[in-house]
Amino acid sequence: MKIESSTPLEGKSHRFVVSGSSPEQVLQSADNILAELGYTPNNKNYQMGRSYTKGSRALRFLLGAFHKYNKIILHTSADDSNTAITVNNESTGMSGGLIGMNQINKEFKNAVSAFEEKLGSKLY
């Protein structure tokens, strides 16, 4: 597996283009990376992607920035030689105010850097 390109998209999204792997292998690697970061997969599996959460949304609403919650959705697409994986941050952090919004942005940057670091590694 080798990262061909890493591109931030508009909003809270980031796209990686990976060569040398099938979409299933890339999603399995993403599962491993997000599990290390504390995310759990949801029951909602999309046709070419998955949804992951970290923390409790209800506690985030009640406690605000004192409780962490984040949701990431991955989408994949493939052509003959490459697989593209798009990491979408679905949380706004509004329930935590300005501190919560900064927490969400920092959490997403950590996830993107983990993908950049580990997608090309032989271990994943």
TIRO-2110 file (N, C-alpha, C; in Angstrom, 1 decimal):
// TIRO-2110
0.8, -1.2, 0.0, N, 1, A
0.0, 0.0, 0.0, CA, 1, A
0.9, 1.2, 0.0, C, 1, A
0.6, 2.2, -0.9, N, 2, A
1.4, 3.4, -1.0, CA, 2, A
0.4, 4.6, -1.2, C, 2, A
0.6, 5.7, -0.5, N, 3, A
-0.2, 6.9, -0.6, CA, 3, A
0.4, 7.6, -1.9, C, 3, A
-0.5, 7.8, -2.9, N, 4, A
-0.1, 8.5, -4.1, CA, 4, A
-0.4, 10.0, -3.9, C, 4, A
-1.4, 10.4, -3.2, N, 5, A
-1.7, 11.8, -2.9, CA, 5, A
-2.5, 12.0, -1.6, C, 5, A
-2.4, 13.1, -1.0, N, 6, A
-3.1, 13.4, 0.2, CA, 6, A
-3.6, 14.9, 0.0, C, 6, A
-4.9, 15.1, 0.0, N, 7, A
-5.5, 16.4, -0.4, CA, 7, A
-6.6, 16.8, 0.6, C, 7, A
-6.4, 18.0, 1.2, N, 8, A
-7.6, 18.5, 2.0, CA, 8, A
-8.6, 19.0, 1.1, C, 8, A
-9.9, 18.7, 1.4, N, 9, A
-11.0, 19.1, 0.6, CA, 9, A
-11.7, 20.3, 1.3, C, 9, A
-12.7, 20.9, 0.6, N, 10, A
-13.4, 22.0, 1.3, CA, 10, A
-14.2, 21.4, 2.5, C, 10, A
-14.3, 22.2, 3.5, N, 11, A
-15.0, 21.8, 4.7, CA, 11, A
-14.1, 20.9, 5.6, C, 11, A
-14.7, 19.9, 6.2, N, 12, A
-14.0, 19.0, 7.1, CA, 12, A
-13.8, 17.7, 6.4, C, 12, A
-13.1, 17.6, 5.3, N, 13, A
-12.8, 16.4, 4.6, CA, 13, A
-11.4, 16.3, 4.1, C, 13, A
-10.9, 15.1, 4.0, N, 14, A
-9.5, 14.9, 3.5, CA, 14, A
-9.6, 13.7, 2.6, C, 14, A
-8.9, 13.7, 1.4, N, 15, A
-8.9, 12.6, 0.5, CA, 15, A
-7.5, 12.0, 0.4, C, 15, A
-7.4, 10.7, 0.4, N, 16, A
-6.1, 10.0, 0.2, CA, 16, A
-6.3, 9.1, -1.0, C, 16, A
-5.3, 9.1, -1.9, N, 17, A
-5.4, 8.1, -3.0, CA, 17, A
-4.2, 7.1, -2.7, C, 17, A
-4.6, 5.8, -2.7, N, 18, A
-3.7, 4.8, -2.3, CA, 18, A
-3.6, 3.8, -3.5, C, 18, A
-2.4, 3.4, -3.7, N, 19, A
-2.2, 2.4, -4.8, CA, 19, A
-1.7, 1.1, -4.2, C, 19, A
-1.9, 0.0, -4.9, N, 20, A
-1.4, -1.3, -4.5, CA, 20, A
-2.3, -2.0, -3.5, C, 20, A
-3.6, -1.6, -3.4, N, 21, A
-4.5, -2.3, -2.5, CA, 21, A
-5.9, -2.2, -3.0, C, 21, A
-6.7, -3.2, -2.6, N, 22, A
-8.2, -3.2, -3.0, CA, 22, A
-8.9, -2.3, -2.0, C, 22, A
-10.1, -1.9, -2.3, N, 23, A
-10.9, -1.0, -1.4, CA, 23, A
-11.2, -1.7, 0.0, C, 23, A
-11.3, -3.1, -0.1, N, 24, A
-11.5, -3.8, 1.2, CA, 24, A
-10.3, -3.7, 2.1, C, 24, A
-9.1, -3.8, 1.5, N, 25, A
-7.9, -3.8, 2.2, CA, 25, A
-7.7, -2.4, 2.8, C, 25, A
-8.0, -1.3, 2.1, N, 26, A
-7.9, 0.0, 2.5, CA, 26, A
-8.9, 0.3, 3.7, C, 26, A
-10.1, -0.2, 3.6, N, 27, A
-11.1, -0.1, 4.7, CA, 27, A
-10.6, -0.8, 5.9, C, 27, A
-10.0, -2.0, 5.7, N, 28, A
-9.5, -2.7, 6.9, CA, 28, A
-8.4, -2.0, 7.6, C, 28, A
-7.5, -1.4, 6.8, N, 29, A
-6.5, -0.5, 7.4, CA, 29, A
-7.1, 0.7, 8.1, C, 29, A
-8.1, 1.3, 7.5, N, 30, A
-8.8, 2.4, 8.2, CA, 30, A
-9.4, 2.0, 9.5, C, 30, A
-10.0, 0.8, 9.5, N, 31, A
-10.6, 0.2, 10.7, CA, 31, A
-9.5, 0.1, 11.8, C, 31, A
-8.3, -0.4, 11.5, N, 32, A
-7.2, -0.5, 12.4, CA, 32, A
-6.7, 0.8, 12.9, C, 32, A
-6.6, 1.8, 12.0, N, 33, A
-6.1, 3.1, 12.4, CA, 33, A
-7.1, 3.8, 13.3, C, 33, A
-8.4, 3.8, 13.0, N, 34, A
-9.4, 4.5, 13.8, CA, 34, A
-9.6, 3.7, 15.1, C, 34, A
-9.4, 2.4, 15.2, N, 35, A
-9.5, 1.7, 16.4, CA, 35, A
-8.4, 2.1, 17.4, C, 35, A
-7.2, 2.3, 16.8, N, 36, A
-6.1, 2.8, 17.7, CA, 36, A
-6.4, 4.2, 18.3, C, 36, A
-7.1, 5.0, 17.5, N, 37, A
-7.5, 6.3, 18.0, CA, 37, A
-8.7, 6.3, 18.9, C, 37, A
-9.3, 5.2, 19.2, N, 38, A
-10.4, 5.1, 20.1, CA, 38, A
-11.8, 5.1, 19.5, C, 38, A
-11.9, 5.0, 18.1, N, 39, A
-13.2, 5.1, 17.4, CA, 39, A
-13.8, 3.7, 17.4, C, 39, A
-15.1, 3.6, 17.4, N, 40, A
-15.8, 2.3, 17.2, CA, 40, A
-16.6, 2.4, 16.0, C, 40, A
-16.7, 1.3, 15.2, N, 41, A
-17.5, 1.4, 14.0, CA, 41, A
-19.0, 1.3, 14.4, C, 41, A
-19.8, 2.0, 13.6, N, 42, A
-21.3, 2.0, 13.8, CA, 42, A
-21.8, 0.8, 13.0, C, 42, A
-23.1, 0.5, 13.3, N, 43, A
-23.8, -0.5, 12.5, CA, 43, A
-24.1, -0.1, 11.1, C, 43, A
-24.0, 1.2, 10.9, N, 44, A
-24.3, 1.7, 9.5, CA, 44, A
-23.1, 1.6, 8.6, C, 44, A
-23.1, 0.6, 7.8, N, 45, A
-22.1, 0.4, 6.7, CA, 45, A
-22.7, 0.9, 5.4, C, 45, A
-22.0, 1.9, 4.8, N, 46, A
-22.4, 2.4, 3.5, CA, 46, A
-21.9, 1.4, 2.4, C, 46, A
-22.4, 1.6, 1.2, N, 47, A
-22.0, 0.7, 0.2, CA, 47, A
-20.5, 0.8, 0.0, C, 47, A
-19.9, 1.9, 0.0, N, 48, A
-18.5, 2.0, -0.2, CA, 48, A
-17.8, 2.8, 0.9, C, 48, A
-18.3, 2.6, 2.2, N, 49, A
-17.7, 3.3, 3.3, CA, 49, A
-18.3, 2.9, 4.6, C, 49, A
-17.8, 3.5, 5.7, N, 50, A
-18.3, 3.2, 7.0, CA, 50, A
-18.3, 4.4, 7.9, C, 50, A
-19.0, 4.3, 9.0, N, 51, A
-19.2, 5.4, 10.0, CA, 51, A
-18.6, 5.0, 11.3, C, 51, A
-17.9, 5.9, 12.0, N, 52, A
-17.2, 5.6, 13.2, CA, 52, A
-17.5, 6.7, 14.2, C, 52, A
-17.6, 6.4, 15.5, N, 53, A
-17.8, 7.4, 16.5, CA, 53, A
-16.8, 7.2, 17.7, C, 53, A
-16.6, 8.3, 18.4, N, 54, A
-15.8, 8.3, 19.6, CA, 54, A
-16.5, 9.1, 20.7, C, 54, A
-16.8, 8.4, 21.8, N, 55, A
-17.5, 9.1, 22.8, CA, 55, A
-19.0, 9.0, 22.7, C, 55, A
-19.8, 9.7, 23.6, N, 56, A
-21.2, 9.7, 23.6, CA, 56, A
-21.8, 11.0, 23.2, C, 56, A
-22.7, 11.0, 22.2, N, 57, A
-23.3, 12.2, 21.8, CA, 57, A
-24.2, 12.8, 22.9, C, 57, A
-24.9, 12.0, 23.6, N, 58, A
-25.8, 12.5, 24.7, CA, 58, A
-25.0, 13.2, 25.8, C, 58, A
-23.9, 12.6, 26.2, N, 59, A
-23.1, 13.2, 27.2, CA, 59, A
-22.4, 14.5, 26.7, C, 59, A
-22.2, 14.5, 25.4, N, 60, A
-21.6, 15.8, 24.8, CA, 60, A
-22.6, 16.9, 25.0, C, 60, A
-23.9, 16.6, 24.7, N, 61, A
-24.9, 17.6, 24.8, CA, 61, A
-25.1, 18.0, 26.3, C, 61, A
-25.0, 17.1, 27.2, N, 62, A
-25.2, 17.4, 28.6, CA, 62, A
-24.0, 18.1, 29.2, C, 62, A
-22.8, 17.7, 28.9, N, 63, A
-21.6, 18.2, 29.6, CA, 63, A
-20.8, 19.1, 28.7, C, 63, A
-21.2, 19.3, 27.5, N, 64, A
-20.5, 20.2, 26.6, CA, 64, A
-19.0, 19.8, 26.3, C, 64, A
-18.1, 20.7, 26.4, N, 65, A
-16.7, 20.5, 26.1, CA, 65, A
-16.0, 19.5, 27.1, C, 65, A
-16.7, 19.2, 28.2, N, 66, A
-16.1, 18.3, 29.2, CA, 66, A
-16.2, 16.9, 28.8, C, 66, A
-16.9, 16.6, 27.8, N, 67, A
-17.0, 15.2, 27.3, CA, 67, A
-16.7, 15.2, 25.8, C, 67, A
-15.9, 14.3, 25.4, N, 68, A
-15.5, 14.3, 23.9, CA, 68, A
-16.5, 13.4, 23.1, C, 68, A
-16.8, 13.9, 22.0, N, 69, A
-17.6, 13.1, 21.0, CA, 69, A
-17.2, 13.5, 19.6, C, 69, A
-17.0, 12.6, 18.7, N, 70, A
-16.6, 12.9, 17.4, CA, 70, A
-17.2, 11.7, 16.5, C, 70, A
-17.6, 12.1, 15.3, N, 71, A
-18.1, 11.1, 14.3, CA, 71, A
-17.3, 11.4, 13.0, C, 71, A
-16.8, 10.3, 12.4, N, 72, A
-16.1, 10.3, 11.1, CA, 72, A
-16.7, 9.3, 10.2, C, 72, A
-16.9, 9.7, 9.0, N, 73, A
-17.4, 8.8, 7.9, CA, 73, A
-16.4, 8.7, 6.8, C, 73, A
-16.1, 7.4, 6.5, N, 74, A
-15.2, 7.1, 5.4, CA, 74, A
-15.9, 6.7, 4.1, C, 74, A
-15.5, 7.2, 3.0, N, 75, A
-16.0, 6.8, 1.7, CA, 75, A
-14.9, 6.3, 0.8, C, 75, A
-15.1, 5.2, 0.1, N, 76, A
-14.0, 4.8, -0.8, CA, 76, A
-14.6, 4.7, -2.2, C, 76, A
-13.6, 4.9, -3.1, N, 77, A
-13.9, 4.7, -4.6, CA, 77, A
-12.7, 4.1, -5.2, C, 77, A
-12.9, 3.3, -6.2, N, 78, A
-11.7, 2.7, -6.8, CA, 78, A
-11.8, 2.7, -8.3, C, 78, A
-10.6, 2.8, -8.9, N, 79, A
-10.5, 2.6, -10.4, CA, 79, A
-9.5, 1.4, -10.6, C, 79, A
-8.9, 1.3, -11.8, N, 80, A
-8.1, 0.1, -12.1, CA, 80, A
-6.9, 0.0, -11.2, C, 80, A
-6.3, 1.1, -10.8, N, 81, A
-5.0, 0.9, -10.1, CA, 81, A
-5.0, 1.6, -8.7, C, 81, A
-5.9, 2.5, -8.5, N, 82, A
-5.9, 3.2, -7.2, CA, 82, A
-7.2, 3.1, -6.5, C, 82, A
-7.1, 3.3, -5.2, N, 83, A
-8.3, 3.4, -4.3, CA, 83, A
-8.3, 4.8, -3.6, C, 83, A
-9.4, 5.5, -3.7, N, 84, A
-9.4, 6.8, -3.0, CA, 84, A
-10.3, 6.6, -1.8, C, 84, A
-9.8, 7.2, -0.7, N, 85, A
-10.6, 7.1, 0.6, CA, 85, A
-10.7, 8.6, 1.1, C, 85, A
-12.0, 8.9, 1.3, N, 86, A
-12.3, 10.3, 1.8, CA, 86, A
-12.7, 10.2, 3.3, C, 86, A
-12.0, 11.0, 4.1, N, 87, A
-12.3, 11.0, 5.5, CA, 87, A
-13.1, 12.3, 5.8, C, 87, A
-14.4, 12.1, 6.2, N, 88, A
-15.3, 13.2, 6.5, CA, 88, A
-15.5, 13.4, 8.0, C, 88, A
-15.3, 14.6, 8.5, N, 89, A
-15.6, 14.8, 9.9, CA, 89, A
-17.1, 15.3, 10.0, C, 89, A
-17.9, 14.5, 10.7, N, 90, A
-19.3, 14.9, 10.7, CA, 90, A
-19.8, 15.6, 12.0, C, 90, A
-18.8, 15.9, 12.8, N, 91, A
-19.1, 16.6, 14.1, CA, 91, A
-18.8, 18.1, 13.9, C, 91, A
-19.6, 19.0, 14.6, N, 92, A
-19.3, 20.4, 14.5, CA, 92, A
-18.7, 20.9, 15.8, C, 92, A
-19.0, 20.3, 16.9, N, 93, A
-18.5, 20.7, 18.2, CA, 93, A
-19.3, 21.9, 18.8, C, 93, A
-20.4, 22.3, 18.2, N, 94, A
-21.2, 23.4, 18.6, CA, 94, A
-21.7, 23.2, 20.1, C, 94, A
-22.0, 22.0, 20.5, N, 95, A
-22.5, 21.8, 21.8, CA, 95, A
-21.4, 22.1, 22.9, C, 95, A
-20.2, 22.1, 22.5, N, 96, A
-19.1, 22.4, 23.4, CA, 96, A
-18.6, 23.8, 23.3, C, 96, A
-19.3, 24.7, 22.5, N, 97, A
-18.9, 26.1, 22.4, CA, 97, A
-17.6, 26.2, 21.6, C, 97, A
-16.9, 27.2, 21.8, N, 98, A
-15.6, 27.5, 21.1, CA, 98, A
-14.6, 26.4, 21.5, C, 98, A
-14.5, 26.0, 22.7, N, 99, A
-13.6, 25.0, 23.2, CA, 99, A
-13.9, 23.7, 22.5, C, 99, A
-15.2, 23.3, 22.4, N, 100, A
-15.6, 22.1, 21.7, CA, 100, A
-15.3, 22.1, 20.2, C, 100, A
-15.5, 23.3, 19.6, N, 101, A
-15.1, 23.4, 18.1, CA, 101, A
-13.6, 23.2, 17.9, C, 101, A
-12.8, 23.7, 18.8, N, 102, A
-11.4, 23.5, 18.7, CA, 102, A
-11.0, 22.1, 19.0, C, 102, A
-11.7, 21.4, 19.9, N, 103, A
-11.4, 20.0, 20.2, CA, 103, A
-11.7, 19.2, 19.0, C, 103, A
-12.8, 19.4, 18.3, N, 104, A
-13.2, 18.7, 17.1, CA, 104, A
-12.2, 18.9, 16.0, C, 104, A
-11.7, 20.1, 15.8, N, 105, A
-10.7, 20.4, 14.7, CA, 105, A
-9.4, 19.7, 15.0, C, 105, A
-9.0, 19.7, 16.3, N, 106, A
-7.8, 19.0, 16.7, CA, 106, A
-7.9, 17.5, 16.5, C, 106, A
-9.0, 17.0, 16.9, N, 107, A
-9.3, 15.5, 16.8, CA, 107, A
-9.2, 15.1, 15.3, C, 107, A
-9.8, 15.9, 14.4, N, 108, A
-9.8, 15.6, 13.0, CA, 108, A
-8.3, 15.7, 12.4, C, 108, A
-7.6, 16.7, 12.9, N, 109, A
-6.2, 16.8, 12.4, CA, 109, A
-5.4, 15.6, 12.9, C, 109, A
-5.6, 15.1, 14.1, N, 110, A
-5.0, 13.9, 14.6, CA, 110, A
-5.3, 12.7, 13.8, C, 110, A
-6.6, 12.6, 13.4, N, 111, A
-7.0, 11.4, 12.5, CA, 111, A
-6.3, 11.5, 11.2, C, 111, A
-6.3, 12.7, 10.6, N, 112, A
-5.7, 12.8, 9.2, CA, 112, A
-4.2, 12.5, 9.3, C, 112, A
-3.5, 13.0, 10.3, N, 113, A
-2.1, 12.7, 10.4, CA, 113, A
-1.8, 11.2, 10.7, C, 113, A
-2.7, 10.5, 11.4, N, 114, A
-2.6, 9.1, 11.6, CA, 114, A
-2.7, 8.4, 10.3, C, 114, A
-3.7, 8.8, 9.5, N, 115, A
-3.8, 8.2, 8.2, CA, 115, A
-2.6, 8.4, 7.3, C, 115, A
-2.1, 9.6, 7.3, N, 116, A
-0.9, 9.9, 6.5, CA, 116, A
0.3, 9.1, 7.0, C, 116, A
0.4, 8.9, 8.3, N, 117, A
1.6, 8.2, 8.8, CA, 117, A
1.5, 6.7, 8.6, C, 117, A
0.3, 6.1, 8.7, N, 118, A
0.1, 4.7, 8.8, CA, 118, A
-0.4, 4.0, 7.5, C, 118, A
-1.0, 4.7, 6.6, N, 119, A
-1.6, 4.1, 5.4, CA, 119, A
-0.5, 3.5, 4.5, C, 119, A
0.7, 4.1, 4.5, N, 120, A
1.7, 3.6, 3.7, CA, 120, A
2.6, 2.6, 4.3, C, 120, A
2.4, 2.4, 5.6, N, 121, A
3.2, 1.4, 6.4, CA, 121, A
2.9, 0.0, 6.1, C, 121, A
3.8, -0.9, 6.1, N, 122, A
3.7, -2.3, 5.9, CA, 122, A
2.8, -3.0, 7.0, C, 122, A
2.7, -2.3, 8.1, N, 123, A
1.9, -3.0, 9.2, CA, 123, A
0.4, -2.9, 9.0, C, 123, A
-0.1, -2.1, 8.2, N, 124, A
-1.5, -1.9, 8.0, CA, 124, A
-2.0, -2.4, 6.7, C, 124, A
END
